[in-house]
Amino acid sequence: MELFLVFTVLVVALGFTYTNGFHDTANAIATSVATKVLTPRQAILLSTVFNLIGALMGTAVAITVGKGLVDTQLINQMTILCALIAAVGWNLFTWWLGLPSSSSHALIGGLCGAALATAHGNWAAIIWSKRTQIDALTGETVPLAFCRSEGMWPKVIAPMFLAPLCGLVAGFVVMGILYVLLRNWRPHTVSRLFGRFQLISASWMSLEHGRNDAQKNMGIIALTLFTATNAGTLDNLPPWLAFLRTPEFTIALWLKLVCAAVIAFGTAAGGWRIINTMGKGVMKMQTIHGFAAQATAASVIGLATEFGIPLSTTQVISSAIMGVGASKRLSAVKWMLVERMVWAWVLTLPATALVAFVLVWIGNALGFVPAVTH
């Protein structure tokens, strides 16, 4: 039964990875489609390729999600399964509404809520904030001055507010600078030039989306295998499945390849409801606006990835589009739609945490998997 549960978690995790791909496709390509630089099929193909490449680059975000947010000693397979079910459900719900919400925060909220329920309300199951001298990538001790903060506050909650603000302000400033520099250019020349530049910015945005979002899925699968291995569940696997045993928390090459491929397939499926919202609903966009928004968002996401922060790529690109639109004039942004998007952002963490908490509570009450009592 426990082994069956592990494989169920793996299947659901890959399902979440797939929904992550089609749900967040709009992050990278909506502006390219809206400005008619690329057809929808061309945009999805470009995004798929660069998402795949980005997913193979680095593991800092995966390590944060896998062991930097909840205490791995206080969770089990039911914890992870319920977290994933809550995240997939939220992704599908917001996709149906056409709202660009955060897959990252859906997963993290679900993980925290499920961990809290599994530990019988022990808040120590969630790592709020800590500083460590152990480098997450090399395992070596680093000088105290170079210690990095880990946990929900520095890695999730603070960036949840700071990242959209950075996207908004940077988008406003970048677009303002472009207006000044190009004020004497002919509109046709600007449109043609930035149509070409937008191919670069769309590729860059897709690459950074893959670098950040795909790693979250790697982290949750690695966490699944790590907890199952240490619980002895994978001890009797046949030799051809021995690669699944993960006695130390690591991100294996095969795991990178699988997650990269699945998120690429999800991207290829598209997310037309959200593409329409992002590309056409927030503001009327031209090629220069699309370039400014994508370049701004890619810069912010890339910087966060270097520090292992599982950022909401949705929030960053959305706020960058708002900043770009506001630099033209405040009325250029459809603020009623923005309000709906902000509510989706705000509710994602608590909503998925609550759903996952209830799912674990029901599972434990029915005796499927006993709660951890460390």
LOVEXKOL-353401 format. One line per 3 residues: number of its first residue (from 1); their letters; for each residue x, y, z of N, C-alpha, C. Coordinates in steps of 0.2 Angstrom, whole numbers, m for minus. Example, Ala and Ser with C-alpha at 12.3 -4.5 7.8 and 13.67 -1.06 7.14 Angstrom:
LOVEXKOL-353401
1 = as = 66,m28,39,62,m22,39,66,m16,39 ~ 64,m11,35,68,m5,36,64,0,39
This chain:
LOVEXKOL-353401
1 = mel = 4,m6,0,0,0,0,4,6,0 ~ 10,6,4,14,12,4,18,13,m2 ~ 20,8,m5,23,8,m12,18,11,m17
4 = flv = 12,9,m17,7,11,m22,6,19,m21 ~ 6,21,m14,5,28,m13,11,32,m16 ~ 17,29,m15,23,33,m18,22,34,m25
7 = ftv = 20,29,m29,19,30,m36,13,34,m38 ~ 8,34,m34,3,38,m35,5,46,m34 ~ 9,47,m29,12,54,m28,16,56,m34
10 = lvv = 20,51,m37,24,53,m43,20,55,m49 ~ 14,51,m50,10,52,m56,7,59,m55 ~ 4,60,m49,1,67,m48,6,72,m48
13 = alg = 12,71,m46,17,76,m47,18,78,m54 ~ 19,73,m58,20,74,m65,14,78,m68 ~ 8,76,m66,2,79,m68,2,87,m66
16 = fty = 4,88,m60,5,95,m58,10,99,m63 ~ 15,95,m64,20,98,m69,17,100,m76 ~ 13,95,m78,10,97,m85,5,103,m84
19 = tng = 1,103,m79,m3,109,m78,1,115,m77 ~ 6,115,m74,11,121,m73,13,123,m80 ~ 14,119,m84,17,121,m91,11,124,m95
22 = fhd = 5,121,m95,0,125,m99,m3,130,m96 ~ m3,130,m89,m6,136,m85,m2,142,m86 ~ 5,141,m86,10,147,m86,13,148,m93
25 = tan = 10,145,m98,12,147,m105,12,154,m106 ~ 6,157,m104,5,164,m105,10,169,m103 ~ 14,166,m97,19,171,m95,24,173,m100
28 = aia = 26,168,m104,31,169,m109,28,172,m116 ~ 22,170,m118,21,171,m125,15,175,m126 ~ 11,177,m121,5,181,m122,6,187,m125
31 = tsv = 12,191,m123,13,197,m126,15,197,m133 ~ 19,191,m135,21,190,m142,15,189,m147 ~ 10,185,m144,4,184,m148,0,190,m148
34 = atk = m1,194,m143,m5,200,m143,m2,205,m148 ~ 4,206,m149,7,210,m153,8,208,m160 ~ 6,201,m161,6,198,m168,13,197,m171
37 = vlt = 18,197,m166,25,196,m168,25,188,m170 ~ 22,184,m166,21,177,m167,14,175,m168 ~ 13,169,m172,6,166,m171,6,162,m165
40 = prq = 0,160,m163,0,156,m157,4,150,m157 ~ 4,146,m163,8,140,m163,15,141,m163 ~ 17,147,m167,25,148,m166,27,150,m159
43 = ail = 23,154,m156,24,156,m149,25,150,m144 ~ 20,146,m145,20,140,m141,26,135,m142 ~ 28,135,m149,34,131,m150,40,134,m147
46 = lst = 41,141,m148,47,144,m146,47,143,m138 ~ 42,144,m135,41,144,m127,43,137,m125 ~ 41,132,m129,42,125,m127,49,123,m127
49 = vfn = 53,125,m132,60,124,m133,64,127,m128 ~ 63,134,m126,67,137,m121,65,135,m114 ~ 58,133,m113,56,130,m106,60,124,m105
52 = lig = 61,120,m110,65,114,m110,72,115,m108 ~ 75,120,m111,82,121,m110,83,124,m103 ~ 79,129,m101,79,132,m94,78,127,m89
55 = alm = 74,122,m90,72,117,m85,78,113,m83 ~ 83,112,m88,89,108,m86,95,112,m83 ~ 94,119,m82,99,123,m79,98,124,m72
58 = gta = 102,121,m67,102,123,m60,97,119,m56 ~ 98,119,m49,94,116,m45,93,120,m38 ~ 95,126,m38,94,130,m32,87,131,m30
61 = vai = 82,132,m34,75,132,m33,72,126,m31 ~ 74,120,m34,72,114,m32,74,112,m25 ~ 80,114,m23,82,112,m16,78,116,m11
64 = tvg = 76,123,m13,72,127,m8,65,123,m7 ~ 62,121,m13,55,118,m12,56,112,m9 ~ 61,108,m10,61,101,m8,63,100,0
67 = kgl = 67,105,2,69,104,9,70,111,13 ~ 68,116,10,69,123,13,63,126,16 ~ 57,123,15,51,126,17,47,122,22
70 = vdt = 48,115,22,45,111,28,50,106,30 ~ 49,104,37,53,100,40,52,93,37 ~ 57,90,34,56,83,30,55,78,35
73 = qli = 56,79,42,55,74,47,48,74,49 ~ 44,79,47,37,79,50,32,78,44 ~ 34,75,39,29,74,33,30,67,31
76 = nqm = 25,65,27,25,58,24,22,59,17 ~ 21,53,14,18,53,7,11,56,6 ~ 7,55,11,0,58,11,1,66,11
79 = til = 6,68,15,7,76,15,8,78,8 ~ 13,75,4,14,77,m3,9,76,m8 ~ 5,71,m7,0,69,m12,m6,75,m11
82 = cal = m8,76,m5,m13,81,m3,m11,88,m6 ~ m4,90,m5,m2,96,m7,m3,97,m15 ~ m1,91,m18,m1,91,m25,m8,92,m28
85 = iaa = m13,88,m25,m20,88,m27,m23,95,m26 ~ m21,98,m20,m23,105,m19,m21,110,m25 ~ m14,109,m26,m11,114,m31,m14,112,m38
88 = vgw = m15,106,m40,m18,105,m47,m25,107,m47 ~ m29,106,m42,m36,109,m42,m36,116,m43 ~ m31,120,m39,m31,127,m40,m29,130,m47
91 = nlf = m24,126,m50,m22,128,m56,m28,127,m61 ~ m32,121,m61,m37,120,m65,m43,125,m64 ~ m44,127,m58,m50,132,m56,m48,139,m59
94 = tww = m42,141,m58,m40,148,m61,m39,148,m68 ~ m37,142,m71,m37,142,m78,m44,142,m81 ~ m49,139,m78,m56,139,m81,m58,146,m80
97 = lgl = m56,150,m75,m59,157,m75,m55,162,m79 ~ m49,159,m82,m45,163,m86,m40,168,m82 ~ m39,166,m76,m35,171,m72,m28,168,m71
100 = pss = m23,172,m72,m16,170,m72,m14,170,m64 ~ m15,165,m61,m13,164,m54,m6,161,m54 ~ m3,160,m48,3,157,m47,3,149,m45
103 = ssh = 6,145,m50,7,138,m49,12,137,m43 ~ 17,141,m43,22,141,m37,19,141,m30 ~ 15,147,m30,12,148,m23,6,143,m22
106 = ali = 3,140,m27,m2,135,m26,2,128,m23 ~ 7,127,m26,11,121,m23,14,122,m16 ~ 17,128,m15,19,130,m8,14,130,m3
109 = ggl = 8,133,m5,3,134,0,0,127,2 ~ m1,122,m3,m3,116,m2,2,112,2 ~ 9,113,1,14,109,5,14,111,12
112 = cga = 13,118,13,13,120,20,7,118,24 ~ 1,118,21,m5,116,24,m5,109,25 ~ m3,105,21,m3,98,22,2,96,27
115 = ala = 8,99,27,13,98,33,10,99,39 ~ 7,105,40,4,107,46,m1,102,49 ~ m6,99,44,m10,94,46,m7,88,48
118 = tah = m2,86,44,1,80,46,5,80,53 ~ 7,85,55,11,86,61,6,88,67 ~ m1,87,66,m6,88,71,m6,96,73
121 = gnw = m5,100,68,m5,107,70,1,110,73 ~ 7,106,73,13,108,75,16,113,70 ~ 17,119,72,19,124,67,26,124,65
124 = aai = 30,120,69,37,118,68,38,114,62 ~ 32,112,59,33,108,53,34,113,47 ~ 33,119,48,34,124,43,41,128,45
127 = iws = 45,128,40,52,132,41,50,139,40 ~ 50,144,45,48,150,44,54,155,42 ~ 59,154,45,65,158,44,71,155,47
130 = krt = 77,154,44,83,152,47,89,153,43 ~ 95,154,46,101,155,42,105,149,43 ~ 108,147,37,112,141,37,119,143,34
133 = qid = 124,139,37,131,140,34,133,134,29 ~ 128,130,28,129,125,23,126,127,16 ~ 131,127,11,129,129,5,124,123,2
136 = alt = 118,126,m1,113,121,m3,115,117,m9 ~ 120,120,m13,122,116,m19,128,112,m18 ~ 133,114,m14,139,110,m13,139,106,m7
139 = get = 135,108,m2,135,105,5,141,107,9 ~ 145,112,7,151,114,11,149,120,15 ~ 153,121,21,151,126,25,154,132,23
142 = vpl = 150,138,23,153,144,20,153,149,26 ~ 157,155,25,158,159,31,151,162,33 ~ 151,164,39,144,167,42,142,173,38
145 = afc = 147,177,35,145,183,32,141,181,25 ~ 142,175,23,139,173,16,133,169,17 ~ 131,168,23,125,164,25,119,166,21
148 = rse = 115,162,19,109,164,15,103,162,20 ~ 98,166,20,92,164,24,87,159,20 ~ 84,155,24,80,150,21,73,150,24
151 = gmw = 68,147,22,62,147,25,56,151,21 ~ 50,151,24,44,154,20,45,161,20 ~ 47,165,25,47,172,25,52,175,20
154 = pkv = 59,173,20,63,176,15,62,173,8 ~ 60,167,7,60,163,1,53,164,m3 ~ 48,165,1,41,165,m2,37,171,0
157 = iap = 36,172,6,31,178,8,34,185,6 ~ 40,186,8,43,193,6,44,194,m2 ~ 46,189,m5,46,189,m13,39,190,m16
160 = mfl = 34,187,m12,27,187,m15,25,195,m16 ~ 27,199,m11,26,206,m12,31,210,m15 ~ 37,208,m14,43,212,m17,43,211,m25
163 = apl = 43,205,m27,43,203,m34,38,207,m39 ~ 32,207,m37,27,211,m41,29,218,m41 ~ 31,221,m35,33,228,m35,38,229,m39
166 = cgl = 43,225,m39,49,226,m44,47,226,m51 ~ 43,221,m53,41,221,m60,37,227,m62 ~ 33,229,m57,29,235,m59,33,241,m60
169 = vag = 37,243,m55,42,249,m55,47,248,m61 ~ 50,242,m62,55,241,m67,51,242,m74 ~ 45,239,m75,42,240,m81,40,247,m83
172 = fvv = 38,251,m78,37,258,m78,43,262,m80 ~ 49,261,m77,55,264,m78,58,262,m85 ~ 58,256,m87,61,254,m93,57,257,m99
175 = mgi = 50,257,m98,46,259,m104,46,267,m104 ~ 47,270,m99,48,277,m99,55,279,m102 ~ 60,275,m101,66,277,m104,66,276,m112
178 = lyv = 62,270,m114,61,269,m121,57,275,m124 ~ 52,277,m121,49,283,m123,53,289,m125 ~ 57,290,m120,62,296,m121,67,295,m126
181 = llr = 70,289,m126,75,288,m131,72,288,m139 ~ 66,285,m139,63,284,m146,58,289,m148 ~ 58,295,m144,52,299,m145,52,302,m152
184 = nwr = 58,302,m156,58,305,m162,58,300,m168 ~ 57,294,m166,57,288,m171,50,288,m174 ~ 50,285,m180,44,284,m184,41,278,m181
187 = pht = 34,278,m179,31,272,m176,32,266,m180 ~ 32,266,m187,33,260,m191,40,257,m189 ~ 45,261,m189,52,259,m188,52,256,m181
190 = vsr = 49,259,m176,49,256,m169,46,249,m169 ~ 40,249,m172,36,243,m172,40,237,m175 ~ 43,238,m181,47,233,m184,53,231,m180
193 = lfg = 57,236,m177,63,234,m174,61,230,m167 ~ 56,232,m164,55,229,m157,51,223,m158 ~ 48,222,m164,45,215,m166,51,210,m166
196 = rfq = 57,212,m169,62,207,m169,65,206,m162 ~ 66,212,m158,68,212,m151,64,207,m147 ~ 57,207,m149,53,203,m145,54,196,m145
199 = lis = 57,194,m151,58,187,m152,64,185,m146 ~ 68,189,m145,74,188,m140,71,188,m133 ~ 67,193,m132,64,194,m125,59,188,m123
202 = asw = 55,186,m128,51,180,m127,55,174,m126 ~ 60,173,m129,65,167,m128,68,167,m121 ~ 70,173,m119,73,174,m113,68,173,m107
205 = msl = 62,175,m108,57,174,m103,55,167,m103 ~ 55,163,m108,53,156,m108,59,152,m104 ~ 65,154,m106,71,151,m103,70,152,m95
208 = ehg = 69,158,m93,69,159,m85,63,156,m82 ~ 57,156,m86,52,152,m83,53,145,m82 ~ 57,142,m87,59,135,m86,64,134,m80
211 = rnd = 69,139,m80,74,138,m74,70,139,m68 ~ 65,142,m67,62,143,m60,56,138,m59 ~ 52,138,m64,46,134,m62,47,127,m63
214 = aqk = 51,124,m67,52,117,m68,56,114,m62 ~ 60,119,m59,64,116,m53,59,115,m47 ~ 54,118,m47,49,117,m41,46,110,m41
217 = nmg = 45,108,m48,42,101,m48,48,96,m47 ~ 54,97,m49,59,93,m47,60,92,m40 ~ 59,98,m36,60,98,m29,55,94,m26
220 = iia = 48,94,m28,43,90,m24,44,83,m26 ~ 46,81,m32,47,74,m33,53,71,m29 ~ 59,75,m29,64,73,m25,63,72,m18
223 = ltl = 58,77,m15,56,76,m8,52,70,m7 ~ 48,68,m12,44,62,m12,49,56,m11 ~ 54,55,m16,58,50,m16,63,49,m10
226 = fta = 65,55,m7,69,56,m1,65,53,5 ~ 59,55,6,55,53,12,53,46,11 ~ 52,43,5,50,36,4,56,32,6
229 = tna = 62,34,3,68,30,4,70,30,11 ~ 69,35,15,71,35,22,66,32,26 ~ 60,31,24,55,27,27,55,20,26
232 = gtl = 60,18,21,61,11,20,56,8,15 ~ 52,12,12,47,10,7,50,8,1 ~ 55,10,m1,58,9,m8,64,3,m7
235 = dnl = 64,0,m1,70,m5,0,69,m11,m5 ~ 63,m13,m6,62,m19,m10,61,m18,m18 ~ 63,m13,m20,62,m11,m27,66,m16,m32
238 = ppw = 63,m18,m37,67,m22,m42,73,m18,m44 ~ 79,m22,m47,85,m18,m49,84,m13,m54 ~ 79,m14,m58,78,m9,m64,75,m2,m61
241 = laf = 72,m2,m55,69,4,m52,74,6,m47 ~ 80,4,m46,84,6,m41,86,13,m41 ~ 86,16,m47,87,23,m47,83,28,m44
244 = lrt = 77,25,m42,72,29,m38,74,30,m31 ~ 78,26,m28,81,27,m21,85,33,m20 ~ 83,37,m15,86,44,m14,88,45,m7
247 = pef = 93,41,m5,95,42,3,97,49,5 ~ 100,53,0,101,60,1,97,64,m3 ~ 95,70,m1,91,74,m5,96,77,m11
250 = tia = 95,74,m17,98,77,m23,93,77,m29 ~ 95,81,m34,91,82,m40,95,78,m45 ~ 93,72,m47,96,68,m51,95,70,m59
253 = lwl = 100,68,m63,99,70,m70,93,68,m73 ~ 91,61,m72,85,59,m75,79,63,m73 ~ 79,65,m66,73,69,m64,73,76,m67
256 = klv = 78,79,m69,78,85,m73,76,84,m80 ~ 78,78,m83,75,77,m90,68,76,m90 ~ 65,72,m85,58,70,m85,54,77,m84
259 = caa = 56,81,m79,52,87,m77,52,92,m83 ~ 58,92,m86,59,97,m92,55,95,m97 ~ 54,88,m99,50,86,m104,43,87,m103
262 = via = 41,85,m97,33,86,m95,31,93,m95 ~ 35,97,m92,33,105,m92,33,107,m100 ~ 38,105,m104,38,107,m111,31,104,m114
265 = fgt = 29,98,m113,23,95,m116,17,100,m114 ~ 17,101,m107,12,106,m105,12,112,m108 ~ 18,115,m109,18,122,m113,15,121,m120
268 = aag = 17,115,m123,15,114,m130,7,114,m130 ~ 4,112,m125,m3,111,m125,m7,118,m125 ~ m3,123,m123,m6,130,m122,m10,131,m117
271 = gwr = m12,138,m116,m17,140,m111,m21,146,m113 ~ m25,144,m118,m28,150,m122,m32,155,m117 ~ m36,152,m112,m40,157,m108,m35,162,m105
274 = iin = m29,160,m102,m25,165,m99,m21,169,m104 ~ m19,166,m109,m16,170,m115,m20,176,m117 ~ m27,175,m117,m31,180,m119,m31,186,m114
277 = tmg = m31,183,m107,m32,188,m102,m25,192,m101 ~ m19,189,m102,m13,192,m101,m11,196,m107 ~ m13,194,m113,m11,197,m119,m15,203,m121
280 = kgv = m22,202,m120,m26,207,m123,m31,210,m117 ~ m31,207,m111,m36,210,m106,m33,215,m102 ~ m26,215,m101,m23,220,m96,m23,227,m100
283 = mkm = m20,227,m106,m19,233,m109,m18,232,m117 ~ m19,237,m121,m18,236,m128,m11,237,m129 ~ m8,232,m132,0,231,m133,2,232,m140
286 = qti = 8,235,m140,12,235,m146,19,232,m145 ~ 23,231,m150,29,227,m149,34,230,m144 ~ 34,236,m144,39,239,m139,36,238,m132
289 = hgf = 30,238,m131,27,236,m124,28,229,m122 ~ 27,224,m127,29,217,m126,36,216,m124 ~ 41,219,m128,48,218,m127,49,221,m120
292 = aaq = 47,227,m118,49,230,m111,46,225,m106 ~ 40,223,m106,37,219,m101,41,212,m100 ~ 42,209,m106,46,202,m106,53,203,m103
295 = ata = 57,208,m105,63,209,m103,64,211,m96 ~ 59,215,m93,59,216,m86,58,210,m82 ~ 52,206,m84,51,201,m80,56,195,m80
298 = asv = 59,194,m86,65,189,m86,70,191,m82 ~ 72,198,m81,77,200,m77,76,198,m70 ~ 70,200,m68,68,199,m61,68,192,m59
301 = igl = 65,187,m63,65,180,m62,71,177,m62 ~ 76,179,m67,83,176,m67,86,178,m61 ~ 86,184,m58,89,186,m52,87,181,m46
304 = ate = 80,181,m46,77,177,m40,80,169,m41 ~ 80,167,m47,82,160,m47,89,159,m45 ~ 94,163,m46,100,163,m43,101,162,m36
307 = fgi = 96,165,m32,96,165,m25,91,159,m23 ~ 89,155,m27,85,149,m25,78,151,m23 ~ 75,157,m25,68,159,m23,63,156,m28
310 = pls = 58,152,m26,53,150,m30,48,155,m32 ~ 50,159,m37,46,165,m38,39,164,m42 ~ 34,168,m41,29,167,m46,30,171,m52
313 = ttq = 31,167,m57,33,170,m64,26,174,m66 ~ 21,171,m64,14,175,m66,14,182,m64 ~ 15,182,m57,15,189,m54,20,194,m57
316 = vis = 26,191,m59,31,196,m61,29,199,m68 ~ 27,194,m73,26,196,m79,19,201,m79 ~ 14,199,m75,8,203,m75,9,210,m72
319 = sai = 13,210,m67,15,217,m64,19,221,m69 ~ 24,218,m73,28,221,m78,23,224,m83 ~ 18,220,m85,14,223,m91,10,229,m88
322 = mgv = 8,228,m81,4,234,m78,9,240,m78 ~ 15,239,m76,20,245,m76,21,248,m83 ~ 22,244,m88,23,246,m95,17,250,m97
325 = gas = 11,248,m95,4,251,m97,4,258,m94 ~ 5,258,m87,4,264,m83,9,269,m85 ~ 15,267,m88,20,273,m91,17,276,m97
328 = krl = 12,273,m100,9,277,m106,4,282,m103 ~ m1,279,m99,m6,283,m95,m9,278,m91 ~ m11,280,m85,m15,275,m80,m21,272,m83
331 = sav = m24,276,m87,m31,273,m90,m29,268,m95 ~ m23,267,m97,m21,262,m102,m22,255,m99 ~ m22,254,m93,m22,248,m89,m30,247,m87
334 = kwm = m32,241,m88,m39,239,m86,m39,237,m79 ~ m40,241,m74,m39,240,m67,m44,236,m64 ~ m50,235,m67,m55,230,m64,m52,223,m65
337 = lve = m49,222,m71,m47,215,m72,m41,214,m68 ~ m36,219,m67,m31,219,m62,m33,217,m55 ~ m38,220,m53,m41,218,m46,m43,211,m46
340 = rmv = m46,208,m51,m47,201,m50,m41,197,m50 ~ m36,199,m54,m30,195,m54,m26,195,m47 ~ m26,201,m44,m23,202,m37,m27,198,m32
343 = waw = m33,198,m32,m37,193,m28,m35,186,m29 ~ m34,184,m35,m32,177,m36,m25,176,m33 ~ m20,181,m34,m14,180,m31,m14,180,m23
346 = vlt = m18,184,m20,m18,184,m13,m21,178,m10 ~ m26,175,m13,m30,169,m11,m26,163,m12 ~ m21,163,m16,m18,156,m18,m15,153,m12
349 = lpa = m11,156,m9,m8,152,m3,m12,150,2 ~ m17,154,5,m21,152,10,m26,147,7 ~ m29,148,1,m34,143,m1,m31,136,m2
352 = tal = m25,135,m5,m22,129,m6,m20,126,0 ~ m18,130,5,m16,127,11,m22,124,15 ~ m27,128,15,m33,125,18,m36,119,15
355 = vaf = m36,119,8,m38,113,5,m34,107,6 ~ m27,108,6,m22,102,8,m23,100,15 ~ m24,105,20,m25,103,27,m31,99,28
358 = vlv = m36,101,25,m43,97,25,m42,90,22 ~ m38,89,17,m37,83,13,m33,78,18 ~ m28,81,21,m24,77,25,m28,75,31
361 = wig = m32,79,34,m36,78,40,m41,72,38 ~ m44,73,33,m49,67,31,m45,61,30 ~ m39,61,26,m35,55,25,m33,52,32
364 = nal = m31,56,36,m29,53,43,m35,50,47 ~ m41,54,46,m47,51,50,m49,45,47 ~ m48,44,41,m50,37,38,m45,32,39
367 = gfv = m39,34,41,m34,29,43,m30,27,37 ~ m30,31,31,m26,29,25,m18,29,27 ~ m16,35,30,m9,36,32,m9,39,39
370 = pav = m6,36,44,m6,40,51,m2,46,51 ~ m4,51,54,0,57,55,6,56,58 ~ 11,60,56,18,60,59,17,63,66
373 = th = 20,60,71,20,63,78,27,65,81 ~ 32,66,77,38,68,79,38,74,84
